[in-house]
Amino acid sequence: MVNANTSQTARSTASNPQHITVCGVIGIVFGALGFVLSFIPIINNIAAILGFVGIILALIGIVGTFRGKKSGKAVAVIAAILSILAIVITLAMQSAASKAIDNALGQSTTTQNTTSDKASEPNTSNKNSDQTAKGEQDMEGDLNNLHVKIVSAVKSSNDYNGKPTVLVTYEWKNNTDKNNSFAALSHPQVFQNGQSLDTATYVEQPEGYDVRSYLAEVQPGATGTVTLGYVLKDDSAITVDVTDLVSFNSNAKITHTFDL
């Protein structure tokens, strides 16, 4: 009798295998989208919303796996991690943007006051105008609040979606009088065939890549190194542009084209 019941239970289990948690799968989609969008100013408000939804779905998925009704605990955990990162990076980016705007407004006020005081000195005024309109600078140069050098652009491992990527390395110096990050002062972009490339998300972090370096603050006068990954569209050349995150009186840009 016991053997018959055991056999019947085994057949029932075999005929009803556990399915992967749907909430975990949807949660990882929301978390991944939120993580990618969290690096883009203004749009990252959507990233925070996606992150909150992703966390809720991930928690539902995790609870389901603990109860033994569903499989895919690892998927649900990854969804939770990506969603949390999306929210944290969004908050950090918005804080950095706010700080950059305050710095830019302060600098703009100082420039206006200086120009007014020296209105009777045309030569000095012309010199200041030339420094303000720096224009394009190849590979290395100065922006309003930092000095930037585009060090390299090399192909790297595939992203989480199996697409090829490129790692771009920047060196920068904080020329403000406050602690600041590269994210708070600059707006780096990479273009291929005239279209901007998306920021890469990796399952396994490639050698030399540190996503935290983009938000890491350095002291006034100190230098830092930032490496960011971008998803390639093909094997054609890429153009790297770095401009001020917020600028009211400058068209300065550091740019360089790399053959991959």
C-alpha contacts under 8 A as a table, 3 or more apart, distances in Angstrom:
res1	aa1	res2	aa2	distance
1	M	4	A	5.15
1	M	5	N	6.40
2	V	5	N	5.17
2	V	6	T	6.11
3	N	6	T	5.07
3	N	7	S	6.04
4	A	7	S	5.10
4	A	8	Q	6.11
5	N	8	Q	5.02
5	N	9	T	6.16
6	T	9	T	5.11
6	T	10	A	6.20
7	S	10	A	5.13
7	S	11	R	6.22
8	Q	11	R	5.14
8	Q	12	S	6.17
9	T	12	S	5.01
9	T	13	T	6.18
10	A	13	T	5.12
10	A	14	A	6.09
11	R	14	A	5.04
11	R	15	S	6.07
12	S	15	S	5.16
12	S	16	N	6.17
13	T	16	N	5.13
13	T	17	P	6.24
14	A	17	P	5.87
18	Q	69	K	6.54
18	Q	70	K	5.33
18	Q	71	S	5.95
19	H	69	K	7.98
19	H	70	K	5.39
19	H	71	S	5.82
20	I	70	K	5.52
20	I	71	S	4.54
20	I	72	G	4.96
21	T	24	G	5.27
21	T	25	V	6.57
21	T	61	G	5.60
21	T	64	G	7.25
21	T	65	T	7.41
21	T	70	K	5.35
21	T	71	S	5.92
21	T	72	G	5.77
21	T	73	K	7.83
21	T	76	A	7.65
22	V	25	V	5.13
22	V	26	I	6.19
22	V	61	G	7.23
23	C	26	I	5.18
23	C	27	G	5.76
23	C	57	L	5.03
23	C	58	A	6.27
23	C	60	I	6.50
23	C	61	G	5.08
23	C	76	A	7.57
24	G	27	G	4.88
24	G	28	I	6.16
24	G	57	L	6.21
24	G	58	A	5.03
24	G	60	I	7.62
24	G	61	G	4.83
24	G	62	I	7.42
24	G	72	G	7.30
24	G	73	K	7.81
24	G	75	V	5.69
24	G	76	A	4.14
24	G	77	V	7.85
24	G	79	A	6.38
25	V	28	I	5.28
25	V	29	V	6.56
25	V	75	V	6.51
25	V	76	A	6.97
25	V	79	A	7.55
26	I	29	V	5.13
26	I	30	F	6.36
26	I	54	G	7.55
26	I	57	L	7.16
27	G	30	F	5.11
27	G	31	G	5.96
27	G	53	V	7.36
27	G	54	G	4.31
27	G	55	I	6.87
27	G	56	I	7.79
27	G	57	L	5.07
27	G	58	A	5.30
27	G	76	A	7.02
27	G	79	A	5.17
27	G	80	A	7.35
27	G	83	S	7.92
28	I	31	G	4.90
28	I	32	A	5.90
28	I	54	G	6.73
28	I	58	A	7.54
28	I	75	V	7.02
28	I	76	A	7.03
28	I	78	I	6.59
28	I	79	A	3.86
28	I	80	A	7.39
28	I	82	L	7.08
28	I	83	S	7.72
29	V	32	A	5.23
29	V	33	L	6.19
29	V	54	G	7.77
29	V	79	A	7.48
30	F	33	L	5.25
30	F	34	G	6.01
30	F	50	L	5.41
30	F	51	G	6.58
30	F	53	V	7.08
30	F	54	G	5.12
30	F	79	A	7.76
30	F	83	S	7.20
31	G	34	G	5.05
31	G	35	F	6.01
31	G	50	L	6.50
31	G	51	G	5.46
31	G	54	G	5.22
31	G	55	I	7.67
31	G	79	A	5.59
31	G	80	A	7.14
31	G	81	I	7.76
31	G	82	L	4.72
31	G	83	S	4.08
31	G	84	I	7.80
31	G	86	A	6.77
32	A	35	F	5.04
32	A	36	V	6.28
32	A	79	A	7.64
32	A	82	L	5.91
32	A	83	S	7.19
32	A	86	A	7.98
32	A	201	T	7.89
33	L	36	V	5.28
33	L	37	L	6.14
33	L	47	A	7.09
33	L	50	L	7.26
34	G	37	L	5.19
34	G	38	S	5.85
34	G	44	N	7.63
34	G	46	I	7.29
34	G	47	A	3.98
34	G	48	A	6.56
34	G	49	I	7.77
34	G	50	L	5.24
34	G	51	G	5.51
34	G	82	L	7.72
34	G	83	S	6.61
34	G	86	A	5.11
34	G	87	I	7.74
35	F	38	S	5.22
35	F	39	F	7.44
35	F	47	A	6.73
35	F	51	G	7.70
35	F	82	L	6.16
35	F	83	S	6.81
35	F	85	L	6.34
35	F	86	A	4.16
35	F	87	I	7.88
35	F	89	I	7.74
35	F	201	T	8.00
36	V	39	F	6.25
36	V	40	I	7.90
36	V	47	A	7.86
36	V	86	A	7.62
36	V	198	D	7.71
36	V	199	T	6.33
36	V	200	A	7.48
36	V	201	T	7.10
37	L	40	I	5.46
37	L	43	I	6.57
37	L	44	N	5.29
37	L	46	I	7.51
37	L	47	A	5.39
37	L	86	A	7.83
38	S	41	P	7.56
38	S	43	I	7.46
38	S	44	N	4.39
38	S	45	N	7.66
38	S	47	A	5.21
38	S	48	A	7.30
38	S	86	A	5.56
38	S	87	I	7.43
38	S	89	I	5.92
38	S	90	T	4.81
38	S	93	M	7.62
39	F	44	N	6.59
39	F	89	I	7.06
39	F	90	T	6.92
39	F	93	M	6.97
39	F	199	T	7.87
40	I	43	I	5.72
40	I	44	N	5.55
41	P	44	N	5.71
41	P	93	M	7.16
41	P	94	Q	7.31
41	P	97	A	7.75
42	I	45	N	6.02
43	I	46	I	5.79
43	I	47	A	7.11
44	N	47	A	4.58
44	N	48	A	6.49
44	N	90	T	5.77
45	N	48	A	5.42
45	N	49	I	6.85
45	N	90	T	7.14
46	I	49	I	5.18
46	I	50	L	6.26
47	A	50	L	5.05
47	A	51	G	6.00
47	A	86	A	6.18
47	A	87	I	6.99
47	A	90	T	6.92
48	A	51	G	4.93
48	A	52	F	6.29
48	A	86	A	6.25
48	A	87	I	4.84
48	A	90	T	6.30
49	I	52	F	5.22
49	I	53	V	6.33
50	L	53	V	5.16
50	L	54	G	5.94
50	L	83	S	7.34
51	G	54	G	4.95
51	G	55	I	6.16
51	G	82	L	7.62
51	G	83	S	4.14
51	G	84	I	6.32
51	G	85	L	7.93
51	G	86	A	5.57
51	G	87	I	5.67
52	F	55	I	5.23
52	F	56	I	6.45
52	F	83	S	6.75
52	F	84	I	7.88
52	F	87	I	7.44
53	V	56	I	5.25
53	V	57	L	6.31
54	G	57	L	5.18
54	G	58	A	5.95
54	G	79	A	6.52
54	G	80	A	6.61
54	G	83	S	5.42
55	I	58	A	4.98
55	I	59	L	6.10
55	I	79	A	7.06
55	I	80	A	5.05
55	I	83	S	5.65
55	I	84	I	7.01
56	I	59	L	5.24
56	I	60	I	6.32
57	L	60	I	5.11
57	L	61	G	6.16
58	A	61	G	4.98
58	A	62	I	6.10
58	A	76	A	4.80
58	A	77	V	6.67
58	A	79	A	5.63
58	A	80	A	5.25
59	L	62	I	5.02
59	L	63	V	6.14
59	L	76	A	7.24
59	L	80	A	7.25
60	I	63	V	5.24
60	I	64	G	6.25
61	G	64	G	5.10
61	G	65	T	6.40
61	G	70	K	7.93
61	G	73	K	7.27
61	G	76	A	5.58
62	I	65	T	5.21
62	I	66	F	6.32
62	I	73	K	5.80
62	I	76	A	5.68
62	I	77	V	7.05
63	V	66	F	5.12
63	V	67	R	6.35
64	G	67	R	5.24
64	G	68	G	6.48
64	G	69	K	5.70
64	G	70	K	5.62
64	G	71	S	7.98
65	T	68	G	5.04
65	T	69	K	6.00
65	T	70	K	4.83
65	T	71	S	5.44
65	T	72	G	6.89
65	T	73	K	5.75
66	F	69	K	7.75
67	R	70	K	7.69
68	G	71	S	7.25
72	G	75	V	5.27
72	G	76	A	6.55
73	K	76	A	5.20
73	K	77	V	6.25
74	A	77	V	5.08
74	A	78	I	6.17
75	V	78	I	5.20
75	V	79	A	6.17
76	A	79	A	4.99
76	A	80	A	6.28
77	V	80	A	5.06
77	V	81	I	6.29
78	I	81	I	5.05
78	I	82	L	6.15
79	A	82	L	5.31
79	A	83	S	6.10
80	A	83	S	5.15
80	A	84	I	6.12
81	I	84	I	5.20
81	I	85	L	6.16
82	L	85	L	5.08
82	L	86	A	6.12
83	S	86	A	5.05
83	S	87	I	6.47
84	I	87	I	5.26
84	I	88	V	6.18
85	L	88	V	5.06
85	L	89	I	5.88
86	A	89	I	5.41
86	A	90	T	6.03
87	I	90	T	5.14
87	I	91	L	6.23
88	V	91	L	5.26
88	V	92	A	6.19
89	I	92	A	4.96
89	I	93	M	5.91
90	T	93	M	5.12
90	T	94	Q	6.10
91	L	94	Q	5.22
91	L	95	S	6.13
92	A	95	S	5.09
92	A	96	A	6.07
92	A	215	L	7.54
93	M	96	A	4.98
93	M	97	A	6.02
93	M	183	A	6.96
93	M	184	A	7.24
93	M	215	L	7.83
94	Q	97	A	5.00
94	Q	98	S	6.10
95	S	98	S	5.13
95	S	99	K	6.27
96	A	99	K	5.08
96	A	100	A	6.14
96	A	181	S	7.56
96	A	183	A	6.66
96	A	184	A	4.32
96	A	185	L	7.89
97	A	100	A	4.98
97	A	101	I	6.16
97	A	183	A	7.84
97	A	184	A	5.42
97	A	185	L	7.82
97	A	245	L	7.56
98	S	101	I	5.18
98	S	102	D	6.30
99	K	102	D	5.11
99	K	103	N	6.22
99	K	184	A	6.82
100	A	103	N	5.02
100	A	104	A	6.05
100	A	184	A	5.44
100	A	185	L	5.80
100	A	245	L	7.24
100	A	246	V	6.75
101	I	104	A	5.00
101	I	105	L	6.03
101	I	246	V	6.26
102	D	105	L	5.21
102	D	106	G	6.12
103	N	106	G	5.11
103	N	107	Q	6.11
104	A	107	Q	5.07
104	A	108	S	5.99
104	A	246	V	6.70
104	A	247	S	6.74
104	A	248	F	7.66
105	L	108	S	5.01
105	L	109	T	6.18
106	G	109	T	5.22
106	G	110	T	6.29
107	Q	110	T	5.04
107	Q	111	T	6.12
108	S	111	T	5.10
108	S	112	Q	6.19
108	S	248	F	7.43
108	S	249	N	7.77
109	T	112	Q	5.18
109	T	113	N	6.24
110	T	113	N	5.17
110	T	114	T	6.14
111	T	114	T	5.10
111	T	115	T	6.08
112	Q	115	T	5.15
112	Q	116	S	6.17
113	N	116	S	5.14
113	N	117	D	6.22
114	T	117	D	5.14
114	T	118	K	6.24
115	T	118	K	5.22
115	T	119	A	5.92
115	T	125	S	6.89
116	S	119	A	5.29
117	D	120	S	7.86
118	K	121	E	5.39
118	K	122	P	7.92
118	K	124	T	7.55
118	K	125	S	7.11
119	A	122	P	6.73
119	A	125	S	7.13
121	E	124	T	5.62
121	E	125	S	6.37
122	P	125	S	5.01
122	P	126	N	6.17
123	N	126	N	5.20
123	N	127	K	6.30
124	T	127	K	5.03
124	T	128	N	6.29
125	S	128	N	5.15
125	S	129	S	6.25
126	N	129	S	5.01
126	N	130	D	6.25
127	K	130	D	5.15
127	K	131	Q	6.36
128	N	131	Q	5.12
128	N	132	T	6.16
129	S	132	T	5.06
129	S	133	A	6.28
130	D	133	A	5.36
130	D	134	K	6.73
131	Q	134	K	5.71
132	T	249	N	6.84
132	T	250	S	5.47
132	T	251	N	7.83
132	T	252	A	7.85
133	A	249	N	7.92
133	A	250	S	5.56
133	A	251	N	5.96
133	A	252	A	6.53
134	K	137	Q	7.69
134	K	250	S	7.21
134	K	251	N	6.63
134	K	252	A	4.97
134	K	253	K	7.80
135	G	250	S	7.91
135	G	251	N	5.41
135	G	252	A	4.40
135	G	253	K	6.01
136	E	251	N	7.85
136	E	252	A	5.82
136	E	253	K	4.75
136	E	254	I	5.88
136	E	255	T	6.78
137	Q	140	E	6.28
137	Q	141	G	5.78
137	Q	252	A	7.51
137	Q	253	K	6.03
137	Q	254	I	4.79
137	Q	255	T	6.18
138	D	141	G	7.39
138	D	254	I	5.85
138	D	255	T	5.22
138	D	256	H	5.64
139	M	149	K	5.83
139	M	150	I	5.29
139	M	151	V	7.59
139	M	254	I	6.05
139	M	255	T	5.61
139	M	256	H	5.26
140	E	147	H	7.66
140	E	148	V	5.65
140	E	149	K	4.19
140	E	150	I	6.25
140	E	254	I	6.04
140	E	255	T	7.75
141	G	147	H	5.81
141	G	148	V	5.67
141	G	149	K	6.62
141	G	254	I	6.13
142	D	145	N	7.80
142	D	146	L	6.07
142	D	147	H	4.40
142	D	148	V	6.23
142	D	252	A	7.60
142	D	254	I	7.74
143	L	146	L	5.40
143	L	147	H	6.06
143	L	148	V	7.47
143	L	243	T	6.98
143	L	244	D	6.32
143	L	252	A	5.91
143	L	253	K	7.03
143	L	254	I	7.98
144	N	244	D	6.80
144	N	247	S	7.77
144	N	250	S	7.54
144	N	252	A	7.94
145	N	174	N	6.75
145	N	175	N	5.12
145	N	176	T	5.61
145	N	185	L	6.75
145	N	244	D	7.95
146	L	172	W	6.63
146	L	173	K	5.44
146	L	174	N	4.99
146	L	175	N	4.83
146	L	176	T	7.23
146	L	185	L	7.30
147	H	172	W	5.39
147	H	173	K	5.05
147	H	174	N	6.99
147	H	175	N	7.08
148	V	170	Y	6.94
148	V	171	E	5.84
148	V	172	W	4.42
148	V	173	K	6.66
148	V	242	V	7.98
148	V	254	I	7.22
149	K	170	Y	5.75
149	K	171	E	5.11
149	K	172	W	6.23
149	K	254	I	7.73
150	I	168	V	7.75
150	I	169	T	6.33
150	I	170	Y	4.71
150	I	171	E	6.52
150	I	240	V	7.84
150	I	254	I	7.79
150	I	255	T	7.69
150	I	256	H	7.46
151	V	168	V	7.58
151	V	169	T	5.40
151	V	170	Y	5.41
151	V	171	E	6.66
152	S	167	L	7.98
152	S	168	V	5.72
152	S	169	T	5.35
152	S	170	Y	7.43
153	A	166	V	6.43
153	A	167	L	5.56
153	A	168	V	4.36
153	A	169	T	6.50
153	A	258	F	6.72
153	A	260	L	7.82
154	V	166	V	5.42
154	V	167	L	5.39
154	V	168	V	6.68
154	V	260	L	6.87
155	K	164	P	7.63
155	K	165	T	5.94
155	K	166	V	4.22
155	K	167	L	6.16
155	K	260	L	6.98
156	S	164	P	7.06
156	S	165	T	5.41
156	S	166	V	5.23
156	S	167	L	6.12
156	S	206	P	7.10
157	S	164	P	6.35
157	S	165	T	6.24
157	S	166	V	8.00
157	S	206	P	6.49
158	N	161	N	7.41
158	N	162	G	5.03
158	N	163	K	4.98
158	N	164	P	4.46
158	N	165	T	5.70
158	N	202	Y	7.41
159	D	162	G	5.25
159	D	163	K	5.45
159	D	164	P	6.54
159	D	165	T	6.61
159	D	200	A	5.99
159	D	201	T	5.53
159	D	202	Y	4.67
159	D	203	V	6.84
159	D	231	V	7.34
160	Y	163	K	7.54
160	Y	201	T	6.00
160	Y	202	Y	5.00
160	Y	203	V	5.18
163	K	231	V	6.62
163	K	232	L	7.26
164	P	231	V	6.07
164	P	232	L	5.65
164	P	233	K	7.92
165	T	200	A	6.85
165	T	229	G	6.41
165	T	230	Y	5.38
165	T	231	V	4.43
165	T	232	L	5.13
166	V	229	G	5.62
166	V	230	Y	5.40
166	V	231	V	6.62
166	V	232	L	6.66
167	L	209	Y	7.45
167	L	227	T	6.46
167	L	228	L	5.66
167	L	229	G	4.50
167	L	230	Y	6.55
168	V	227	T	5.56
168	V	228	L	5.48
168	V	229	G	6.37
168	V	230	Y	7.87
169	T	225	T	7.11
169	T	226	V	5.69
169	T	227	T	4.32
169	T	228	L	6.62
170	Y	225	T	5.75
170	Y	226	V	5.13
170	Y	227	T	6.28
171	E	223	T	7.12
171	E	224	G	5.82
171	E	225	T	4.57
171	E	226	V	6.40
172	W	182	F	7.50
172	W	223	T	5.48
172	W	224	G	5.49
172	W	225	T	6.48
173	K	221	G	6.30
173	K	222	A	5.70
173	K	223	T	4.19
173	K	224	G	6.46
174	N	179	N	7.84
174	N	180	N	6.83
174	N	181	S	7.96
174	N	218	V	6.90
174	N	219	Q	6.89
174	N	220	P	5.33
174	N	221	G	5.22
174	N	222	A	5.77
174	N	223	T	6.30
175	N	220	P	6.03
175	N	221	G	5.59
176	T	179	N	7.66
176	T	180	N	7.73
176	T	220	P	5.67
176	T	221	G	7.42
177	D	220	P	5.23
177	D	221	G	7.99
178	K	219	Q	6.56
178	K	220	P	5.60
179	N	217	E	5.92
179	N	218	V	5.48
179	N	219	Q	4.48
179	N	220	P	5.82
180	N	184	A	6.41
180	N	185	L	7.33
180	N	216	A	7.93
180	N	217	E	4.76
180	N	218	V	5.67
180	N	219	Q	6.73
180	N	220	P	7.65
181	S	184	A	5.18
181	S	185	L	6.62
181	S	214	Y	6.91
181	S	215	L	5.43
181	S	216	A	5.41
181	S	217	E	4.11
181	S	218	V	6.25
182	F	185	L	5.45
182	F	186	S	5.82
182	F	214	Y	5.73
182	F	215	L	6.44
182	F	216	A	7.42
182	F	217	E	7.42
182	F	226	V	7.69
183	A	186	S	5.72
183	A	187	H	7.04
183	A	214	Y	5.70
183	A	215	L	5.63
183	A	245	L	7.92
184	A	215	L	7.72
184	A	245	L	7.01
185	L	244	D	6.07
185	L	245	L	5.39
185	L	246	V	7.51
186	S	242	V	6.61
186	S	243	T	5.69
186	S	244	D	4.47
186	S	245	L	4.37
186	S	246	V	7.75
187	H	242	V	5.63
187	H	243	T	5.23
187	H	244	D	5.73
187	H	245	L	4.76
188	P	240	V	7.35
188	P	241	D	5.76
188	P	242	V	4.30
188	P	243	T	6.48
189	Q	196	S	6.77
189	Q	197	L	7.54
189	Q	240	V	5.90
189	Q	241	D	5.20
189	Q	242	V	6.31
190	V	196	S	5.66
190	V	197	L	5.69
190	V	230	Y	7.50
190	V	238	I	6.64
190	V	239	T	5.65
190	V	240	V	4.51
190	V	241	D	6.22
191	F	194	G	5.69
191	F	195	Q	5.15
191	F	196	S	4.28
191	F	197	L	5.72
191	F	238	I	5.56
191	F	239	T	5.11
191	F	240	V	6.46
192	Q	195	Q	5.35
192	Q	196	S	6.43
192	Q	197	L	6.86
192	Q	232	L	7.68
192	Q	233	K	7.22
192	Q	236	S	7.01
192	Q	237	A	6.49
192	Q	238	I	4.77
192	Q	239	T	6.53
193	N	236	S	7.51
193	N	237	A	7.87
193	N	238	I	7.60
197	L	230	Y	5.98
197	L	231	V	5.96
197	L	232	L	6.67
197	L	233	K	7.74
198	D	230	Y	5.58
198	D	231	V	5.55
199	T	228	L	7.51
199	T	229	G	5.86
199	T	230	Y	4.45
199	T	231	V	6.19
200	A	228	L	7.88
200	A	229	G	4.96
200	A	230	Y	4.62
200	A	231	V	5.26
201	T	229	G	7.62
202	Y	205	Q	5.74
202	Y	206	P	7.73
205	Q	209	Y	6.45
205	Q	210	D	7.76
206	P	209	Y	5.66
208	G	227	T	7.31
209	Y	227	T	5.64
209	Y	228	L	6.75
209	Y	229	G	7.54
210	D	213	S	5.63
210	D	214	Y	7.97
210	D	226	V	7.52
210	D	227	T	6.27
210	D	228	L	7.45
211	V	214	Y	6.11
211	V	215	L	7.97
211	V	227	T	7.23
211	V	228	L	6.69
212	R	215	L	5.61
212	R	216	A	6.10
213	S	216	A	4.95
213	S	225	T	6.99
213	S	226	V	5.15
213	S	227	T	6.98
214	Y	226	V	5.64
214	Y	227	T	7.39
214	Y	228	L	7.57
218	V	222	A	5.98
218	V	223	T	6.86
218	V	224	G	6.83
219	Q	222	A	5.38
232	L	235	D	7.50
235	D	260	L	6.40
236	S	259	D	6.93
236	S	260	L	6.67
237	A	257	T	6.79
237	A	258	F	5.57
237	A	259	D	4.43
237	A	260	L	5.78
238	I	257	T	5.63
238	I	258	F	5.40
238	I	259	D	6.63
238	I	260	L	7.51
239	T	255	T	6.98
239	T	256	H	5.67
239	T	257	T	4.18
239	T	258	F	6.28
240	V	255	T	5.41
240	V	256	H	5.46
240	V	257	T	6.27
240	V	258	F	7.93
241	D	253	K	6.67
241	D	254	I	5.74
241	D	255	T	4.47
241	D	256	H	6.95
242	V	253	K	5.68
242	V	254	I	5.07
242	V	255	T	6.37
243	T	252	A	6.48
243	T	253	K	4.83
243	T	254	I	6.60
244	D	247	S	5.84
244	D	252	A	7.63
244	D	253	K	7.72
247	S	250	S	6.00
247	S	251	N	7.83
